[in-house]
Amino acid sequence: MERFWKTLEECRKCVICGIGNPERGDDAFGTVVARKLKDRLRGRSSVVVLDCEGVPEKYTDKIIAVDPSHVIFVDTIDFGGNPGEVAIVDPEDTVGSLQSVHRLPLKLLVHYLKAYIDPVFLLVGCQPVDTELFSDMSDDVEKAVQPVVGMLLEAVARGPVSS
């Protein structure tokens, strides 16, 4: 967690991308976080919150246009943790032991974005229980939503992005 706070110390402009399919149970985690943050951060020019749902690659033009110093992805990832456990990792490590549940690996998305912009990339990932179609979000993952929203709000309030 210390790495997360240290990484954000120099943040001047941040894009937060909530990723997930709202119809796949725990996979809705990132999109639920993004929707809650959008309401709370409306009007802040230094923070852009995107609810990317299951297709973050459709938002590359918007991310590039912002030219952020930091991009934070919020998604469900299988890192072998306990259900609802949250990990903050490098999104370029989402191949191998850290699997995003989406078709396009975040690693490829990050590589594409790096051709145009040079921000710090972070992934706030939550360990899912159930990502089956038309399932409900599990209690464990639902309990992780508010702490992650709070952590991201605190990060925005702490640093240069608070203006």
C-alpha positions in Angstrom: 0.0 0.0 0.0 2.9 2.3 0.7 4.0 2.0 -2.9 0.5 3.2 -4.0 0.8 6.4 -1.9 4.4 7.0 -2.9 3.5 6.6 -6.6 0.7 9.2 -6.4 2.9 11.9 -4.7 3.8 13.4 -8.1 0.3 13.0 -9.6 -0.7 16.1 -11.5 -3.6 14.7 -13.6 -5.1 11.3 -13.1 -7.4 9.0 -15.2 -9.2 6.3 -13.3 -10.6 3.6 -15.5 -13.3 1.3 -14.0 -13.3 -2.0 -15.9 -15.9 -4.8 -15.8 -19.0 -6.3 -17.1 -22.0 -5.4 -14.8 -23.8 -8.6 -15.9 -21.0 -10.9 -14.7 -21.3 -10.8 -10.9 -18.0 -9.8 -9.3 -16.7 -8.6 -12.7 -18.8 -5.5 -12.1 -16.3 -4.4 -9.4 -14.4 -1.8 -11.5 -17.4 -0.3 -13.0 -19.2 0.0 -9.7 -16.2 1.8 -8.2 -16.0 4.1 -11.2 -19.7 5.0 -11.0 -19.4 5.9 -7.3 -16.2 7.9 -7.9 -17.8 9.8 -10.8 -20.5 11.1 -8.5 -18.0 12.2 -5.9 -15.4 13.7 -8.2 -17.7 15.6 -10.6 -16.2 19.0 -11.5 -12.6 18.1 -10.7 -10.5 19.0 -13.8 -7.4 17.1 -12.5 -9.2 13.7 -12.3 -11.1 12.0 -15.1 -13.1 8.9 -14.2 -14.1 6.6 -17.0 -16.6 3.7 -16.7 -15.1 1.5 -19.4 -17.2 -1.5 -18.6 -15.7 -4.5 -20.4 -14.0 -2.6 -23.2 -11.3 -0.3 -21.9 -9.7 -0.3 -25.4 -12.6 1.9 -26.6 -11.4 4.7 -24.3 -7.8 4.9 -25.5 -8.5 8.2 -27.4 -10.0 9.8 -24.3 -7.1 8.6 -22.1 -4.5 9.9 -24.6 -6.3 13.3 -24.9 -6.1 13.9 -21.2 -2.3 13.3 -21.3 -2.4 12.1 -17.6 0.6 11.7 -15.3 -1.1 8.6 -13.8 -3.6 6.0 -15.1 -5.3 3.8 -12.5 -7.2 0.8 -13.7 -9.8 -0.7 -11.3 -10.7 -4.3 -12.3 -11.3 -7.8 -11.1 -8.2 -9.9 -11.3 -7.4 -13.4 -10.3 -4.2 -13.2 -8.3 -5.0 -16.2 -6.0 -6.0 -14.0 -3.1 -8.9 -14.4 -0.8 -12.3 -13.5 -2.2 -12.7 -9.7 -2.1 -9.0 -9.1 -1.3 -7.6 -6.1 -3.1 -4.1 -5.9 -4.6 -2.3 -2.9 -6.1 -0.1 -4.1 -9.0 1.6 -3.1 -12.2 -1.0 -3.8 -15.0 1.8 -5.0 -17.2 2.0 -8.0 -14.9 -1.5 -9.2 -15.8 -0.2 -12.1 -17.8 0.7 -15.3 -15.9 -0.1 -15.2 -12.2 -2.3 -12.0 -12.4 -5.0 -12.7 -14.9 -7.6 -10.0 -15.8 -10.9 -11.6 -16.6 -11.2 -9.7 -19.9 -10.3 -10.7 -23.4 -7.7 -8.0 -24.1 -5.0 -8.2 -21.5 -4.3 -4.8 -19.7 -0.6 -5.4 -20.6 -1.4 -4.9 -24.3 -3.6 -1.9 -23.6 -0.7 -0.3 -21.5 1.8 -1.0 -24.3 -0.5 0.7 -26.8 -1.0 3.8 -24.6 2.7 4.0 -23.9 3.2 4.7 -27.6 1.4 8.0 -27.2 1.7 9.0 -23.5 4.0 8.3 -20.6 2.1 8.1 -17.4 2.5 5.9 -14.3 0.1 2.9 -14.6 -1.4 1.2 -11.6 -4.0 -1.6 -11.3 -6.2 -1.8 -8.3 -7.5 -5.4 -8.6 -10.0 -7.3 -6.6 -10.1 -11.1 -6.3 -13.4 -12.4 -7.6 -15.6 -15.2 -6.4 -18.0 -15.5 -9.3 -17.9 -13.9 -12.8 -20.6 -16.1 -14.4 -23.1 -14.3 -16.7 -26.1 -12.9 -14.9 -24.8 -13.7 -11.4 -24.9 -11.2 -8.6 -21.8 -9.6 -7.0 -20.6 -11.7 -4.1 -20.7 -10.2 -0.6 -16.9 -10.4 -0.4 -16.4 -8.3 -3.5 -19.2 -5.9 -2.6 -17.6 -5.2 0.7 -14.4 -4.3 -1.1 -16.0 -1.5 -3.2 -16.4 1.2 -0.6 -12.8 0.8 0.9 -11.4 1.1 -2.7 -13.6 4.2 -3.4 -12.4 5.7 -0.1 -8.8 4.9 -0.9 -9.0 6.6 -4.3 -10.9 9.6 -2.9 -8.1 10.0 -0.2 -5.4 9.7 -2.9 -7.1 12.5 -4.9 -7.5 14.6 -1.8 -3.8 14.1 -0.7 -1.9 15.1 -3.7 -1.6 17.7 -6.4 -4.6 16.2 -8.1 -6.8 17.8 -5.4 -7.2 21.1 -7.2 
